[in-house]
């Protein structure tokens, strides 16, 4: 024991002398270099320690070319492009992801910092003098619009006129708008046109109902479906939330592709088309009539009110009168005598979309019994076609309406058409061929929900839905629960329809 103790003392004495003489170096120990927190313009960035990433989500109005970083670290310093940056109030250009290198002696780690808004295109609108839009009838001219892609690149810039739009929706806190560009332009990949719409979707907790119904329509045989994209909107420098920028339903080669009628046209052959008609119990257009037998509220959307001749007006009214005379006669219905007047397939497709969406605007009891936002169009020398579909933010995809007809048993001409065995057979044929495709809507809803998830959170903070506003039944839910609910509303209705289509007689 004594010998071993002497050996240990001698060993450590030698180590001490070697160290004193520079014969060995004491090892250095450093804590791993890391960023423990980082803010961008005062907003805490999300830190993922596993993949060394930082993500900061800032308001849409942010100038991403000049943001301020502040951070805390374990280490000696942080470097950007080889230059050390200050730990507080460092201004940088963050229009593209940045690589931040933190060093601590011999230890270093690289972090990727991404500064973003919501990942959606940004629409920046300026009005003359920064004025508010207060009218849904009078256009405000000399406004401008700039649209930036999510990566900050320019998609569109130009001048336009703007006004409010909508019936009940114009009275909500978050307003919808109609846009009229000064020249036809392509927007966000959608074909050129002057007329566009910004849908507010205020009472839709998911923001997805209209877009989901348009997806259904695109997977039918309907000739045209409105195109649209979710965007962030800024008015005169103020962020006003998530909107759906979409096409307005118009006669055009890229929209309802039928012949336009010359203003004041009276030629008997030329006034057979083209017409864009809306059936709506609000009944607020200038040129309109109620049909004689079904009492449907027909309104002329095109030709415009100052372009429609009395001869053209009378032609459509007489055409509808003859169609309804046939449909009121069960024997003529069974003989398919309506077919030269009404397109069968578009009527069926139109019904499928509205029913699968549980759309109560398909048949409404307010302000009067009948349809809301139902469109027909008539090409020259051709029959009457159903569509395009429109307006699904009210009672769309609601589970409580999933086990009943939204309107197929009581609206428009459907109750008469069910009297034709041929019509019913065609309906069942189209359903069987396409029903599995329709079921894929739930995957699409999940995809779009993820795309707008950041945006909807900010939008909901800007435009909370009060407790009294409970028309869809999901207004007080969180976003994920509301999304699951509309998916359930759709799948429940799909299942119910699959079992009950044969009941329509």
MIMIDO-734378 format. One record per residue (C-alpha): residue number from 0; chain; x, y, z. Coordinates in steps of 0.001 Angstrom, whole numbers. Layout:
# residues N
NUM:A:X:Y:Z .
...
END
This chain:
# residues 505
0:A:0:0:0 .
1:A:2818:2366:898 .
2:A:4578:1599:-2390 .
3:A:1441:2199:-4450 .
4:A:856:5518:-2742 .
5:A:4418:6632:-3547 .
6:A:3952:5620:-7201 .
7:A:759:7693:-7524 .
8:A:2433:10725:-5995 .
9:A:5363:10369:-8370 .
10:A:3049:10002:-11415 .
11:A:1075:13158:-10724 .
12:A:4242:15073:-9898 .
13:A:5611:14214:-13334 .
14:A:2375:15348:-15016 .
15:A:2556:18633:-13142 .
16:A:6161:19237:-14183 .
17:A:5395:18401:-17811 .
18:A:2503:20803:-17806 .
19:A:4640:23490:-16202 .
20:A:7289:22973:-18858 .
21:A:4769:23006:-21712 .
22:A:5113:19282:-22349 .
23:A:1273:18765:-22535 .
24:A:-1874:20890:-22907 .
25:A:-4861:20730:-20640 .
26:A:-7957:19839:-22803 .
27:A:-10522:22599:-23374 .
28:A:-14247:21911:-22927 .
29:A:-16987:23955:-24674 .
30:A:-20770:23791:-24374 .
31:A:-22450:23083:-27735 .
32:A:-23075:26299:-29675 .
33:A:-26805:26992:-29996 .
34:A:-29411:29666:-30467 .
35:A:-31819:29484:-27534 .
36:A:-34300:32132:-28711 .
37:A:-34750:34583:-31583 .
38:A:-37283:37287:-32379 .
39:A:-37963:39018:-35685 .
40:A:-39526:42465:-35302 .
41:A:-40376:41408:-31762 .
42:A:-42163:38222:-32903 .
43:A:-40825:35000:-31363 .
44:A:-39592:32565:-34009 .
45:A:-40451:28877:-33782 .
46:A:-37277:26930:-33023 .
47:A:-36780:23327:-34101 .
48:A:-33646:22069:-32357 .
49:A:-33646:18795:-34263 .
50:A:-33187:20259:-37742 .
51:A:-31728:23611:-36608 .
52:A:-34483:25714:-38157 .
53:A:-36187:28934:-37129 .
54:A:-39463:30177:-38613 .
55:A:-40983:33573:-37893 .
56:A:-44494:34448:-39120 .
57:A:-45045:38198:-39426 .
58:A:-47993:40390:-40455 .
59:A:-48778:40708:-44147 .
60:A:-47821:44399:-44126 .
61:A:-44212:43632:-43126 .
62:A:-41349:44862:-45294 .
63:A:-39353:41641:-45372 .
64:A:-36336:43387:-46877 .
65:A:-35719:45160:-43564 .
66:A:-36484:43257:-40364 .
67:A:-34850:43383:-36940 .
68:A:-33340:40330:-35249 .
69:A:-32753:39869:-31541 .
70:A:-31510:36604:-30050 .
71:A:-29991:34776:-27124 .
72:A:-27334:32094:-27578 .
73:A:-25002:29674:-25901 .
74:A:-21742:30706:-27513 .
75:A:-19424:33524:-28421 .
76:A:-21249:34968:-31413 .
77:A:-23572:34609:-34416 .
78:A:-22382:35123:-37967 .
79:A:-24283:35957:-41154 .
80:A:-22391:35739:-44452 .
81:A:-19151:35584:-42468 .
82:A:-19885:38774:-40513 .
83:A:-20733:38752:-36818 .
84:A:-24132:40212:-36040 .
85:A:-25213:41974:-32882 .
86:A:-27437:40103:-30489 .
87:A:-29988:42909:-30290 .
88:A:-31586:45132:-32929 .
89:A:-29729:43803:-35973 .
90:A:-31428:44816:-39236 .
91:A:-31298:42277:-42081 .
92:A:-32884:41479:-45455 .
93:A:-35064:38373:-44905 .
94:A:-36801:38122:-48274 .
95:A:-34997:34766:-48634 .
96:A:-34048:32199:-45952 .
97:A:-30925:33152:-43972 .
98:A:-28160:30916:-42622 .
99:A:-27072:31933:-39123 .
100:A:-23889:30321:-37775 .
101:A:-23438:30298:-33983 .
102:A:-19948:29599:-32652 .
103:A:-18610:28648:-29244 .
104:A:-14899:27999:-29370 .
105:A:-14428:24903:-31489 .
106:A:-18179:24171:-31542 .
107:A:-20499:25675:-34151 .
108:A:-23956:25045:-35604 .
109:A:-25820:26481:-38600 .
110:A:-29469:27502:-38333 .
111:A:-31820:28272:-41223 .
112:A:-34058:31277:-40506 .
113:A:-37213:31640:-42608 .
114:A:-39280:34794:-42261 .
115:A:-42702:34553:-43861 .
116:A:-46233:35830:-43782 .
117:A:-49012:33266:-44163 .
118:A:-47678:31609:-47312 .
119:A:-50529:33039:-49414 .
120:A:-50415:35685:-52162 .
121:A:-50823:39247:-50906 .
122:A:-53289:41679:-52516 .
123:A:-52470:45315:-51760 .
124:A:-55287:47736:-52631 .
125:A:-55097:51508:-52449 .
126:A:-58073:53826:-52879 .
127:A:-57930:57544:-53756 .
128:A:-57080:59420:-50587 .
129:A:-57331:56206:-48619 .
130:A:-61127:56405:-48681 .
131:A:-63354:53615:-47324 .
132:A:-65567:51591:-49684 .
133:A:-69082:52418:-48478 .
134:A:-71304:51556:-51454 .
135:A:-72166:48309:-53208 .
136:A:-73754:50149:-56136 .
137:A:-71321:52967:-56958 .
138:A:-67898:52156:-58360 .
139:A:-64922:53986:-56853 .
140:A:-62555:54724:-59731 .
141:A:-58792:55372:-59689 .
142:A:-57998:52640:-57181 .
143:A:-54884:50511:-57611 .
144:A:-54035:46897:-56885 .
145:A:-50736:45094:-56531 .
146:A:-50588:41297:-56109 .
147:A:-47447:39641:-54782 .
148:A:-46757:35915:-54850 .
149:A:-45826:34194:-51563 .
150:A:-42136:34543:-52450 .
151:A:-42551:38304:-52839 .
152:A:-42404:38377:-56651 .
153:A:-44906:40517:-58539 .
154:A:-47927:38817:-60084 .
155:A:-50031:41843:-61082 .
156:A:-50043:45604:-60757 .
157:A:-52606:47974:-62238 .
158:A:-55503:50364:-61770 .
159:A:-59165:49556:-61288 .
160:A:-62540:50513:-59876 .
161:A:-63940:48886:-56727 .
162:A:-67250:48651:-54888 .
163:A:-68910:46514:-52250 .
164:A:-71048:43519:-53181 .
165:A:-73437:40956:-51768 .
166:A:-76894:40933:-50240 .
167:A:-76795:39949:-46559 .
168:A:-72995:39618:-46688 .
169:A:-72548:43350:-47309 .
170:A:-73993:43996:-43851 .
171:A:-71383:41870:-42052 .
172:A:-68308:43368:-40338 .
173:A:-65903:41880:-42894 .
174:A:-66986:43184:-46303 .
175:A:-66858:41478:-49714 .
176:A:-65866:43501:-52798 .
177:A:-66259:43575:-56565 .
178:A:-63273:44607:-58698 .
179:A:-63257:45982:-62245 .
180:A:-59766:46270:-63724 .
181:A:-59099:49046:-66195 .
182:A:-57778:46447:-68643 .
183:A:-58207:42684:-68951 .
184:A:-55467:40925:-67019 .
185:A:-54424:37479:-65907 .
186:A:-54352:37149:-62121 .
187:A:-52629:34406:-60119 .
188:A:-52655:32107:-63128 .
189:A:-56357:32631:-63834 .
190:A:-57327:33673:-67393 .
191:A:-57590:37326:-68415 .
192:A:-60664:39336:-67483 .
193:A:-61620:42671:-66000 .
194:A:-64129:41450:-63426 .
195:A:-63108:39769:-60180 .
196:A:-64525:39275:-56686 .
197:A:-63076:39256:-53179 .
198:A:-65237:36936:-51053 .
199:A:-64969:37608:-47321 .
200:A:-66353:34241:-46081 .
201:A:-66955:35978:-42744 .
202:A:-69510:33588:-41282 .
203:A:-67658:30474:-42473 .
204:A:-65362:29398:-39620 .
205:A:-63420:27146:-42003 .
206:A:-63233:29682:-44862 .
207:A:-63358:26586:-47105 .
208:A:-67007:26021:-48023 .
209:A:-67082:27913:-51321 .
210:A:-63757:26493:-52466 .
211:A:-64837:22944:-51560 .
212:A:-68071:23279:-53550 .
213:A:-66124:24587:-56540 .
214:A:-63898:21493:-56294 .
215:A:-67006:19325:-56539 .
216:A:-68205:21297:-59542 .
217:A:-64859:20867:-61323 .
218:A:-65289:17106:-60936 .
219:A:-68641:17072:-62703 .
220:A:-69478:17629:-66344 .
221:A:-70476:21274:-65812 .
222:A:-68875:23354:-68536 .
223:A:-67510:26103:-66284 .
224:A:-66627:26447:-62626 .
225:A:-65455:29641:-60952 .
226:A:-61689:29686:-60338 .
227:A:-60321:31226:-57164 .
228:A:-57426:31427:-54725 .
229:A:-57044:32281:-51055 .
230:A:-55132:35515:-50521 .
231:A:-54224:38041:-47850 .
232:A:-55724:41491:-48451 .
233:A:-54294:44823:-47389 .
234:A:-56377:48002:-47771 .
235:A:-54454:51282:-47773 .
236:A:-51651:49702:-45755 .
237:A:-53927:47910:-43278 .
238:A:-54135:44105:-43251 .
239:A:-57802:43036:-43367 .
240:A:-57399:39265:-43405 .
241:A:-57981:36209:-45570 .
242:A:-60117:36606:-48706 .
243:A:-61019:34372:-51629 .
244:A:-60053:36131:-54859 .
245:A:-62157:34569:-57599 .
246:A:-63725:35099:-60992 .
247:A:-67054:36826:-61339 .
248:A:-69558:34800:-63337 .
249:A:-69642:36504:-66752 .
250:A:-70133:35605:-70403 .
251:A:-66622:35285:-71808 .
252:A:-64551:32760:-73737 .
253:A:-62690:31963:-70491 .
254:A:-65817:31800:-68318 .
255:A:-69379:31092:-69484 .
256:A:-68274:30460:-73037 .
257:A:-71292:31434:-75142 .
258:A:-71956:34139:-77714 .
259:A:-72373:37667:-76393 .
260:A:-75386:39554:-77650 .
261:A:-75031:42965:-79224 .
262:A:-76632:45807:-77301 .
263:A:-80226:46403:-78375 .
264:A:-80325:43248:-80539 .
265:A:-83753:42450:-82028 .
266:A:-82981:39986:-84836 .
267:A:-85176:36865:-84206 .
268:A:-82269:34481:-84783 .
269:A:-79674:36430:-82800 .
270:A:-81866:36941:-79720 .
271:A:-81961:33194:-79090 .
272:A:-78724:33663:-77081 .
273:A:-76586:34271:-75225 .
274:A:-78112:34936:-71870 .
275:A:-76829:34656:-68321 .
276:A:-79750:34406:-65894 .
277:A:-79899:34311:-62108 .
278:A:-82811:32968:-60088 .
279:A:-82868:34609:-56677 .
280:A:-85684:35467:-54317 .
281:A:-83966:38745:-53460 .
282:A:-85201:39705:-56945 .
283:A:-83185:42930:-57078 .
284:A:-82022:43241:-60691 .
285:A:-83527:45788:-63091 .
286:A:-84576:43332:-65805 .
287:A:-86575:40469:-64285 .
288:A:-89803:38493:-64397 .
289:A:-91541:35808:-62363 .
290:A:-92315:32720:-64378 .
291:A:-96024:32100:-64889 .
292:A:-96406:28499:-63658 .
293:A:-93513:27796:-61262 .
294:A:-93297:31418:-60025 .
295:A:-89518:31422:-60265 .
296:A:-87669:34783:-59937 .
297:A:-85771:35100:-63231 .
298:A:-83288:37965:-63488 .
299:A:-81078:38993:-66413 .
300:A:-77380:39272:-65537 .
301:A:-76327:39542:-69184 .
302:A:-77035:41289:-71488 .
303:A:-76666:44245:-69135 .
304:A:-79684:46274:-68150 .
305:A:-78961:49005:-70713 .
306:A:-78193:46500:-73503 .
307:A:-81227:44192:-73309 .
308:A:-83869:44946:-75910 .
309:A:-87561:44418:-75194 .
310:A:-87590:41803:-77986 .
311:A:-84831:39825:-76240 .
312:A:-86586:40139:-72885 .
313:A:-89834:38820:-74365 .
314:A:-88019:35960:-76104 .
315:A:-86626:34609:-72811 .
316:A:-89897:35072:-70974 .
317:A:-91826:33217:-73693 .
318:A:-89164:30484:-73816 .
319:A:-89488:29896:-70071 .
320:A:-93280:29960:-70300 .
321:A:-93231:27204:-72926 .
322:A:-90743:25106:-70942 .
323:A:-92917:25360:-67839 .
324:A:-96078:24543:-69778 .
325:A:-94467:21254:-70811 .
326:A:-93144:20499:-67327 .
327:A:-96584:21018:-65820 .
328:A:-97967:18251:-68036 .
329:A:-96945:14819:-66611 .
330:A:-97576:13088:-69922 .
331:A:-95262:15440:-71798 .
332:A:-92642:14996:-69086 .
333:A:-92816:11213:-69488 .
334:A:-92443:11730:-73241 .
335:A:-89267:13825:-72620 .
336:A:-90817:16802:-74444 .
337:A:-88776:19214:-72263 .
338:A:-85434:17982:-73630 .
339:A:-85203:20509:-76507 .
340:A:-85614:23267:-73896 .
341:A:-83590:22107:-70879 .
342:A:-80184:20392:-70826 .
343:A:-80486:17168:-68831 .
344:A:-76883:16491:-67807 .
345:A:-76132:20008:-66534 .
346:A:-79345:19928:-64465 .
347:A:-78205:16672:-62849 .
348:A:-74641:17821:-62228 .
349:A:-75944:21063:-60755 .
350:A:-78194:19135:-58375 .
351:A:-75345:16841:-57302 .
352:A:-73105:19755:-56262 .
353:A:-75808:21611:-54350 .
354:A:-77040:18496:-52588 .
355:A:-73598:17173:-51636 .
356:A:-72817:20623:-50238 .
357:A:-76128:20613:-48261 .
358:A:-76661:24052:-49784 .
359:A:-79825:25570:-48324 .
360:A:-79574:28441:-50816 .
361:A:-80594:25813:-53393 .
362:A:-84024:26256:-51824 .
363:A:-84549:29000:-49265 .
364:A:-87601:30050:-47275 .
365:A:-86339:33640:-46854 .
366:A:-87230:36278:-47864 .
367:A:-89576:34150:-49979 .
368:A:-89611:30468:-50789 .
369:A:-87363:29699:-53723 .
370:A:-83742:29596:-54840 .
371:A:-80847:31924:-54068 .
372:A:-77842:32399:-56375 .
373:A:-78973:29841:-58964 .
374:A:-77599:30459:-62456 .
375:A:-78803:29369:-65885 .
376:A:-77328:30287:-69238 .
377:A:-78626:29930:-72781 .
378:A:-76332:29828:-75821 .
379:A:-77603:31079:-79155 .
380:A:-79834:28549:-80882 .
381:A:-79468:26150:-77960 .
382:A:-81344:25072:-74834 .
383:A:-81206:26257:-71223 .
384:A:-78222:25001:-69186 .
385:A:-77876:24842:-65394 .
386:A:-74888:26541:-63741 .
387:A:-72386:27762:-62877 .
388:A:-72651:26947:-59152 .
389:A:-72261:29795:-56675 .
390:A:-72560:30801:-52998 .
391:A:-72002:28064:-50393 .
392:A:-70896:29829:-47205 .
393:A:-74366:29578:-45640 .
394:A:-75278:26127:-44249 .
395:A:-72803:24400:-46550 .
396:A:-71551:20938:-45545 .
397:A:-73500:20951:-42267 .
398:A:-74036:17507:-40663 .
399:A:-77501:18406:-39351 .
400:A:-78676:18813:-42966 .
401:A:-76993:15640:-44220 .
402:A:-80040:13369:-44071 .
403:A:-82494:15437:-46053 .
404:A:-82764:17034:-49476 .
405:A:-81456:20570:-49800 .
406:A:-83816:21216:-52689 .
407:A:-83958:18292:-55101 .
408:A:-87448:17413:-53842 .
409:A:-88882:20925:-54004 .
410:A:-86884:23534:-55941 .
411:A:-86704:24720:-59556 .
412:A:-87909:22112:-62081 .
413:A:-86681:19003:-60266 .
414:A:-90019:17818:-58798 .
415:A:-91456:17754:-62331 .
416:A:-88373:16097:-63835 .
417:A:-88487:13174:-61403 .
418:A:-91655:12153:-63237 .
419:A:-89513:11090:-66193 .
420:A:-88036:7617:-65823 .
421:A:-85389:8461:-68423 .
422:A:-84225:11487:-66427 .
423:A:-83979:9428:-63242 .
424:A:-82044:6673:-65034 .
425:A:-79539:9203:-66373 .
426:A:-79121:10655:-62885 .
427:A:-78317:7245:-61393 .
428:A:-75929:6486:-64242 .
429:A:-73942:9692:-63671 .
430:A:-73897:9116:-59911 .
431:A:-72515:5600:-60191 .
432:A:-69785:6722:-62584 .
433:A:-68641:9647:-60445 .
434:A:-69538:9030:-56815 .
435:A:-66130:7619:-55868 .
436:A:-64420:10678:-57328 .
437:A:-66687:12921:-55266 .
438:A:-65506:11171:-52090 .
439:A:-61997:12509:-52688 .
440:A:-63237:15932:-51603 .
441:A:-62226:15195:-48000 .
442:A:-58576:14856:-49059 .
443:A:-58810:18181:-50861 .
444:A:-60313:19849:-47782 .
445:A:-57419:18586:-45661 .
446:A:-54933:19915:-48208 .
447:A:-56502:23372:-48328 .
448:A:-56962:23532:-44553 .
449:A:-53229:23040:-44140 .
450:A:-52519:25682:-46779 .
451:A:-54536:28378:-45002 .
452:A:-53912:27295:-41395 .
453:A:-51622:30202:-40494 .
454:A:-53786:32661:-42397 .
455:A:-57053:31579:-40787 .
456:A:-55608:32033:-37290 .
457:A:-54689:35644:-38047 .
458:A:-58000:36175:-39853 .
459:A:-59966:34827:-36877 .
460:A:-58153:37247:-34572 .
461:A:-59042:40108:-36912 .
462:A:-62650:38986:-37453 .
463:A:-63902:36905:-34504 .
464:A:-67382:35478:-35005 .
465:A:-69724:36462:-32161 .
466:A:-71758:33845:-30317 .
467:A:-75044:35070:-31791 .
468:A:-73762:34324:-35296 .
469:A:-74366:30575:-35233 .
470:A:-75909:29762:-38607 .
471:A:-73483:27047:-39663 .
472:A:-73066:25641:-36172 .
473:A:-69269:25690:-36097 .
474:A:-68639:29385:-35499 .
475:A:-67406:28882:-31921 .
476:A:-65230:25850:-32728 .
477:A:-61497:25967:-33284 .
478:A:-60366:25675:-36881 .
479:A:-59422:21988:-36830 .
480:A:-62725:20952:-35264 .
481:A:-64681:23055:-37774 .
482:A:-62794:21455:-40673 .
483:A:-63543:17972:-39358 .
484:A:-67192:18958:-39054 .
485:A:-67595:20020:-42693 .
486:A:-65866:16807:-43789 .
487:A:-68376:14863:-41709 .
488:A:-71228:16907:-43207 .
489:A:-70054:15925:-46671 .
490:A:-69414:12235:-46001 .
491:A:-72727:11867:-44167 .
492:A:-74565:13474:-47084 .
493:A:-72697:11366:-49655 .
494:A:-73689:8196:-47791 .
495:A:-77298:9330:-47437 .
496:A:-77584:10322:-51095 .
497:A:-76101:7037:-52236 .
498:A:-78945:5273:-50430 .
499:A:-81782:7686:-51279 .
500:A:-81354:8855:-54876 .
501:A:-83864:6226:-55966 .
502:A:-86451:7907:-53694 .
503:A:-86711:10871:-56070 .
504:A:-89862:10016:-58016 .
END
